[in-house]
Amino acid sequence: MTDNWSVAGSYSFAMRDTGNLNRYPVNMLYIQSSHDVCDGVECDFIWRFTDTIESAGVTSYNELDVRFSYQLTDHCELSLVGRDLLDAAHPEDSSISTVLNQVSQVQRGVFGMLRLNY
């Protein structure tokens, strides 16, 4: 978008008329916005939508992740990250990446990170 702001996204659509696709969401949408706020300060927002997964009993959901970071030195970055901020908890299905059809409650989380590059 600009030198200090970038936007990326993706969309996937699964047709359920063929095979056993009711274990996948029909629609998934992902949008990421990254900002270089000022010298050494970055801010990222990631919003995602996942459609209903009928076979797992998972309803559609929207979620938001946010990251603020500050480059302390050329080799050290301090970050604060918030994950799944829109709901206290929501079910997600892991059957897309595993053989087992497992549903788990994903909870909101916040953590700090110190990254050292050498």
Backbone hydrogen bonds, N-H to C=O, Kabsch-Sander energy under -0.5 kcal/mol:
donor,donor_aa,acceptor,acceptor_aa,energy
2,T,5,W,-2.3
5,W,2,T,-0.5
6,S,34,S,-2.5
8,A,32,Q,-2.6
10,S,30,Y,-2.4
12,S,28,M,-2.4
14,A,26,V,-2.3
15,M,13,F,-0.6
16,R,14,A,-0.5
18,T,15,M,-0.6
21,L,18,T,-0.5
21,L,19,G,-0.6
23,R,20,N,-0.8
24,Y,21,L,-1.8
26,V,52,T,-0.6
28,M,12,S,-1.8
29,L,49,F,-2.4
30,Y,10,S,-2.5
31,I,47,W,-2.7
32,Q,8,A,-3.4
33,S,45,F,-2.8
34,S,6,S,-3.0
35,H,43,C,-2.8
36,D,4,N,-3.0
37,V,35,H,-1.0
37,V,41,V,-1.2
38,C,41,V,-1.0
41,V,38,C,-2.4
42,E,69,S,-2.2
43,C,35,H,-2.4
44,D,67,R,-2.6
45,F,33,S,-2.6
46,I,65,D,-2.8
47,W,31,I,-2.7
48,R,63,E,-2.2
49,F,29,L,-2.7
50,T,61,Y,-2.4
51,D,27,N,-2.3
53,I,58,V,-2.8
54,E,52,T,-0.6
55,S,22,N,-1.8
56,A,53,I,-0.9
57,G,53,I,-0.9
57,G,54,E,-0.9
58,V,53,I,-1.9
59,T,57,G,-0.6
61,Y,50,T,-2.2
63,E,48,R,-2.2
65,D,46,I,-2.7
66,V,82,G,-2.5
67,R,44,D,-2.4
68,F,80,L,-2.7
69,S,42,E,-2.4
70,Y,78,L,-2.9
71,Q,40,G,-2.8
72,L,70,Y,-1.1
72,L,76,C,-1.3
73,T,76,C,-1.7
76,C,73,T,-0.7
77,E,115,R,-2.5
78,L,70,Y,-2.7
79,S,113,M,-2.9
80,L,68,F,-2.7
81,V,111,F,-3.1
82,G,66,V,-3.0
83,R,109,G,-3.4
85,L,64,L,-2.6
90,H,106,V,-1.8
92,E,104,S,-2.4
94,S,102,Q,-3.0
97,S,94,S,-1.0
98,T,94,S,-1.0
102,Q,100,L,-1.2
104,S,92,E,-2.5
106,V,90,H,-3.1
106,V,104,S,-0.6
107,Q,105,Q,-0.6
108,R,88,A,-1.9
109,G,83,R,-2.2
111,F,81,V,-2.5
113,M,79,S,-2.4
115,R,77,E,-2.9
115,R,113,M,-0.5
117,N,75,H,-2.6
117,N,115,R,-0.5
